[in-house]
Amino acid sequence: MTGEPFEDQARALSVDPRQYSEVWRVRQYELDSQGHVNNAVYLNYAEQVAIDHAEAAGFGREFNRQHGGGWVVHRHQITYHRPASYGDEVRVTTRVESLGGVRATRRTTIERAADDLLLAEALTEWTWVRLSDGRPTRIPAELVALYTPAEPTI
């Protein structure tokens, strides 16, 4: 199978299958004792924007169910640059950097929307697992095709 149905669906939804952004307002309960967004919350942001991206592009929860699998985080690597505070609007952007075999890697940037100041960036490695037993298994071919560059024609 080719990735064409997914590309058509993503185009119809105006969603780039490789990159996606959302803007969120920092909430009170996300703060630490210094009044900054708690470090662990940035990881929640990285996971949530990835989930929202998959749903918007048509390969979220229903796609996973139909293919008997789903994504779990294998590893996060995060760098904190500046704190966010209550009421700040943050732009959270995820970009798929690689996808194949049983793994995918996403880079997430978190910026203050008002001035584009980089607050944090995370590199997350995801593993595709079978729903039946939680074991890693190959990513569905249709999804891999969506992220595989087309071979140039001469």
Helices and strands as residue ranges (DSSP letters): H 4-12, E 19-25, G 28-30, H 39-57, H 61-67, E 69-80, E 89-100, E 103-112, E 117-130, H 141-147
